[in-house]
Every structure is written in C-alpha cells, then in structure tokens.
Amino acid sequence: MFSSVAPLARLNPFYAPHFQLVQDGVRKRAEPAEAPTTRRNLAAASAAEEYSCEYGSLKFYALCGVGGVLSCGLTHTAVVPLDLVKCRMQVDPQKYKSIFNGFSVTVKEDGVRGLAKGWAPTFIGYSMQGLCKFGFYEVFKILYGNMLGEENAYLWRTSLYLAASASAEFFADIALAPMEAAKVRIQTQPGYANTLREAVPKMFGEEGIWAFYKGVAPLWMRQIPYTMMKFACFERTVEALYKYVVPKPRSECTKGEQLVVTFVAGYIAGVFCAIVSHPADSVVSVLNKEKGSSASQVLMRLGFKGVWKGLFARIIMIGTLTALQWFIYDSVKVYFRLPRPPPPEMPESLKKKLGLTE
C-alpha cells in the first residue's frame, strides 16, 4: 500500500523534507551510478560559458527586474477588460451579475472603448510591481539561501521560496498602491475620471497623499499570499514536472521545451493564487471605491459570500496571467542569456551524511 501512495504524496509540492529524504534515499540506493548527475554538471559547466553575467551579480538582478517589468506590465494591461468587469462585479453585483452580463452592460454604457478604462495606471503600476517582485525575489532567494547554507537551503527550499517571495512582494505593493487606487476609481466610479491625468489630481485634492496609500494594507493581504503561492508553487511544480512528467533531464531539453514546462507550471500556480488572494482582492476593490471605510468594515459588510464574487473571472484572469508572466520572465532570461539554475538537487555533502554515496 505504501508503494502506491508514496508516488502520489511526492507530487505534493509542499511535502515535508524528512519524507522527501527518506524517499530520495530509497531511490538513490536503487540507482547504480551517478552518471546522469555528472552529465548534467558538465552540461551546466559548458552552458556557464555562454552566460552574459554571473548569477547574483548586479547586472543579473537588473535584468531580472526588466523581465519583471515586461511580464507584469504587459500581461496585466492585456487583460484590463476582464479586470474591469471583475472589479465592477465586486463593487456592484446587482448591476453586473456575471462576466458576460458585465461585458454587455459596460459596452452598452461606455462603448467598446470603455473596456479599456484604467489601462494607463494598470500598465505603470504593475510594471513597477513586476520590477520589485521579480527583481527582489532573486535578491532575497540568494540572500536567504546563503544565510541558511547549502544543505538547509535544499532541505527547506519551500520555506525559502515563501520567505523570499513575501519579502519581495512587501516592497512591490508599496510601488503598486498609488496606481492601483487610481485604476479602481476610474473603473468603478462612473463619471469620476476617464484617464489617469484626470484621476490623480482629483484624488489628491480630495484626500491628499493618503488616497494613494490607504489600500496598501489590503494589497499586502491580497498580494503577499498570492505571491507566496505564485513563487513557491511554481518552483516546486517545475521540480515535480521535470522529475515525474518530462521524460528527460532539464539539461537535455531545448529552450522551447523548457519554456513549455514554465508555462504549464505557471498556470497551475496561477489557479491556486487566484483562490488564495480573492477575498482580499474583493476588499481592495470596494475600499478604493468608497471614502471613509476601513478594510475591516468592508470585510464585515461583504460577508463570506460577498468576498467570493467574481472568483471565476479571477481564476481565468490570474491563471492565464501567471502562466504568461512566468513564460515572459523566463523568455527574457533566455534572451539576455542569464543564468537559469536547474531544479535543486541534494548536495553531495548531504548525500554523504545520509549514506547515499560511497
């Protein structure tokens, strides 16, 4: 019975390090040689000569930030119509009853151009967020990994991904908050403002600088769990795909095949991201529409059922977004010839401690 359950348990991207070591130990003892690992190391060594910069260098972090700008800015702007309808369903569910009804009502009232409302703050805000999210994630992942040491970084890599992504998103949301506030005002308050140039001075005149940052705490509530799931689930899903699904090692896959794995892992992570972050997303949408309300007041008024309005639209949007973001981000790394480390493997020192090597 254990032999039939164990493979399924190992597919869980968050399984415990101890269980993993036991299973890896059984598997490694059954394998006669380390030739595949040697081949992968040689391939990695030859590939290192083609890199444009060193892993963890300032140039590496800067180009990762560029990848974040492109992946988040372009994808979020592309789905502005769906985001607009989702926000309107959250703040006025009586008028916008479903996705299709929301599109229909919006086109009738504002025309097709009305579906693009809020594109400017979306592009600027999420470009800034992507710069911090992906750039700082690489910074914190390397920083925390060095603090833990090679063996602990491997054993507790899921916790490492969670901590690095949460730290990065904390700063990313501060960069996003002003544009997110303006976007929601434009999209959900008819007649308030049609463009970013109209919205910003009006918001500042009414509430001062607080108008742009009153939603930062709900943003943290929404985005930090989202990003933790986005990065940790993605990293472990990629690892699982190469271990259990892809029939050859990553080093033997073409760049195109690697990007396909990236896209699939990104979509799987995106579905979980949407579910985890949706209640806080509903609060953010309502909070930025109303004056004088707090996050706790909005949450109590919406209730359990209310915070899940628009979930289906968000799953479609976030699943697609997350998959495309990881695809674009990895493509940027390929284009700029940045180091792209393979899925983590057990360090040799840990193998010796566990008696997995002679």
Buried (B, 14 or more C-beta within 10 A) or exposed (E): EEEEEEEEEBBEBEBEBEEBBEBBBEEBEEEEEBEEBEEBBEBBEEBEEEBEBEEBBEEBBBBBBBBBBBBBBBBBBBBBBBBBBBBBBBBBBEEBBBBEEBBBBBBEEBEEEBBBBBBBBBBBBBBBBBBBBBBBBBBBBBBBBEEBEBEBBBBBBBBBBBBBBBBBBBBBBBBBBBBBBBBBBBBBBEEBBBBBEBBBEBBEEEBEEEBBBBBBBBBBBBBBBBBBBBBBBBBBBBBBBBEEEBEEBBBEBEEEEBBBBBBBBBBBBBBBBBBBBBBBBBBBBBBBBBEEBBBEBBBEEBEEEBBBBBBBBBBBBBBBBBBBBBBBBBBBBBEBEBBBEBBBBBBEEBBEEBEBEE
